[in-house]
């Protein structure tokens, strides 16, 4: 019989520390009078985002075989709870799944800490996120806008960059070879984000986590838009060049959310991907529910704990990675 390594992916002492960290997280939200909730990890609907891949299974004990999907985040179910006139801020620690890459910072099954604070705007949430990190020994989180971070590291305004300058930058990383190439706005938006991911993100937050806020409106998903500046009311948190999570001032408009789901499916079509069934239960919750203005944060818990434990991979912050499951 082969000598398989059956033991945990990390030391038992790290799992003990992880348990205490999660207790401290719950204590943070309990003191703020948040309600801890639980929602399904199986759903009838796929995420419409063209950039997410879901696991699926067949439910056979039904009138007829029904396809179900593992959630990529608990977002839609949690928002349906908020729409049910709960009138409380809520949080959840749960498993989520993405059928994507496996690596240093990725495991197909991972843990998310997600919370929604009612009657909170984007900047109030940023302060709350900073306070949360400070509970675990970090300094106050600095904030920098998406525009300023581009000016700092690439000396360009991402919202007004000239095509010649953009072409020069993307040629450096081998994305295009033709000097005379002309871009549509969608292509410009994609290249700007690639520059952010490749040139800027690796340089962010090496001494202390940093918040980058006000992303381009073209990247919108379920957040509100600053109409005057045409910016998405969203931020992301980075530490040691790694994204830890993102926060939104949450969209609460049925027609706009429906429009964005349709836009997702249109993007999927352009990318040669099949369209996805829209989550009509989530849309009905927005339409008929009574959700006040609110903001929400999703934190990659395994990455967060990895850094607290001073490990170099998330597989050292969980009991079993997929390769040992």
N, C-alpha and C positions, 0 to 999 in steps of 0.2 A: 504493500500500500504506500502511495506517495506521502511524503512528509509535508502536508499542507500547513501553512501558517494560519492557524485558526484563531489566534489571539486578536485583541482589539487593535485598531489602527493607531492608537495613541496610548500613552502610559495611563494607568488607572488614576494616578495623582491628578492628571489633567482633567479626567472626567469628574473627579471630585470637585476640582476648582470650577469646572463648567457648571455643576449643579449649584454651587454657591453664587456664581454670577447670575444665573437665571432667577434665583431667589431674590437677589438684590434688584434685578429688573422689575420683578413683580412688586416689590416693596416700593419702588419709585412711583409706579402708577397707582398703587393702592393708596399711597399718601395723598395723591392728587385726586382721589375719588373717581378714578376711571373704573369702568366695569370690564372685567375680563370675560371674553366671549369665546365660543367655539363654533366653527363652521365646517361644512363638509370639505373633504379633499377630493371627492368625486363630484363631477358636475355634468349636466346634460349638454353644456355649451362649450365650444372651443373659443379661445381668445382670438379675436379678429386680427390682431397685430400680425403683419407679414414677417416680423422679425422673431417671433416666438414659435417654438415647436412643442407640441404637447404629446404626452403618452396617452394611449387610449386602450380601452378594454371593452368586451361585450358582456352585457348583463343578460343572462339567459333566462332567469326566473321572472319572466315578464310576459305580457300578452304576446309579444313577439320580441325577438332579439333586439336589444337596444344598445347603441354605442354610448359609452360614457368616457369622460376625460378626467385625468388628474389635473388639479388646478396649478396654474403658474404663480398665483398669488391668491390670498383670501379676499381681495379688494371688493369684488362685486357682492359677495355674500355679506360682508361686513356693512357695506353701504345699504343693503336691504334691511339690515337690523336697524340702522339709523333712521331709515324711512318709516319704520314701524312705530313711530312716536315714542321712542325710548327716552329721548331728552337727556341723554347722558353721553359723555365721551367714553370711547371704548378702545380696548387693545386686545391683541391676541399674539401668542407665540405658537406657530404651527409649521407643519411640513408643507413644502411646495415642491413642484417637479417641473423640470424642463428637459426635453429630449434633445440636448445640445452637447456642447463640448464637455470633456472631462480633463481636469488639469489642476494646477497649483491652487487656483482660486475657484474651481468649479467642481461640483458634484451634481449628478442629475437629480438627486433628492437632497434638499437643503432646508434649512430652518429660517423662517422670516419672523421678525418682530414688526408688527404693523399696528399703528394706532391712528385714531381719528379724534381730533379735538374740536368740539362744536363751539361756534362763536369765536373762532380764531382765524386771523389772517396769516398770510405767508410769513411775515416778519415776526409775528408772535410765535409761530411754530419754529422758526430758525432759532429763536432765543431758547425755546423749550428743548430743542435738540442739543444746543450747546450746554444747557444745564444737565441734560441726561449724560452727556459725555464727561462732564466735570465730576459727576458722581463716581466715575471710574478712574479718576486720577489725571484726566486730561486738563489742559488749560482752556480758557475761553476760546471758542472757535472763531477764527477770523472769517470775514465774509468778503467776497469779491464777485463782481458781476461778470457774466460771460464775456461781455464786450471788453472790460478792463483786463481780464485774464489773457485775451488774445493780444491786446496791445502790449502787455508786459512781456509775453514770451515770443510772439511772432511779429510784433510791431505792425499789426493790421487791425482794422475795424471789421469784424466778421459780417457786419450788416451793410457795409459800403465798400468792400474790397473790390478793386478793379480786376477784371479778368486776366490782364497781363501778369499782375502780381500773383494772383491765385494760380495761374498756369505755371509760373516759375516754381512756386512752392510744391505743387503736386508732382511736377516733373522730377523734383529731387527725390521723391519716394517711389518713382516709377509707375505712377498711375496713368500718365499719358505720355506719348512720345511726339505727337503732332503739334508743332508750334502754332498752327493756324486754327486749332480746334476752337469752335464756338460752343458755349454752354447754355443750356436752358437753366431756368432758375432752380428747378429741382436738382439738376446735376450740381450746380453751385452749392446748394444746401447740403448735399451729400458729401461733397469734398470738404466743406467747412467742418463738418462733424468728424470726418476722417482725420483732418489736421488736429482737431481737438483731442481725439483719442490717441493719436500716435505721437504728437509733438508736445502736448500740454499735460495731459493726465499723468504720465509717468513722473512729472516734475512736482506734482502737487502734494502738499501736506506731509513733508518728510519729517518735520519736527513735531507738528501737532495737526490734527485734522483741520481741513478748511472747507468752507461752504462756498460753492459757486452757484449763483442765482441769476434769474431772468434769462432763460434760454430762448432761442428763436421760436416764434409762434409756429413756424413750419414743423416743429418737432412735437406739437401738442398731442396729448392723448386724452387724459381725463381731467386736466387742470383748466382753470379759468385763464382768460387772456387779458393782459393789460392793453386795452384798446387804443389808448393814446400813444403808446410806445410800440405796439404790435409785438409784445413780448409774452412768453408763457410764464405764468405765475408758478414757477417750479424752481427747485434747487436740488443740487446733488452734493453729497459729502464724500470727501476723498481723504485717504490717509496712506502715506508711503506709496503714492502713485496708484492706489487701488480704490475703486468706487465702493463705498460701504452702503449707500442707500440714497433714496430720493424723497423729496417732500413736495406736495402740491397744495395750492389753494384749490379745493375740489370743485369741479364743474357740477352745477345743480340745475341744469337746463335740459329738459327732455329733448327738445328739437335739435339743439346743438350736439348733444351726445349721440343721437340717432344719426345725424349728419356725419359725425366722425367715424362711426362704425361703417357707414357706407363708403366713406373715403378710404378706410382700411381695405375694404374688399376691392375697391377700384385699384388700389396700389397692388394688391395681390394679383389681380388680373394682369396688370402691366408687367409684373415680375414672373408671370407664367405659373402662378400658384392658384389652387382652387379657392373659391370664395367660401366663407364660413357663415354658419347660421348665427344670426345676431341674438344675443341674450335678451329676449323680450321681457323676461321677468325682472331683470335689472332695469330696463327702460321703464317698465310699468311702475317700479318702485320710485324712480325719479319723478315720473309724471304724477302719480297719485299720493306719494308719501309726503311727509312734512319735515324735510331735512333743512335745518337752519344753515347759514353760512358756516363752513367748516374747512379745516385743513387736515391733511394726513401725511404720515411718514411711514415708509417701508425700509427696514434696516436688515441687511444680510447678517443674520445672527452668527452664523458659523465664522464668517470673516472677522466680525467684531471680536468674538471670543478668541480667535486665532491670534490677533494682535495683543489682546490682554494677556494671553498665555506666552507671548513672545515666541510664537511658532512661525514657520515659514510657509506652511501650507494648511489649508482648511482641514485636510485629512488628519491633522494632529489636534484638531479641536472637536472631533466627533468620534463616536464609539467605533463605527465601521463605515469605511468608504464603500462605494459601489463595488470596488474590486475585492472587498472582503465580506460583502453582504451575502 
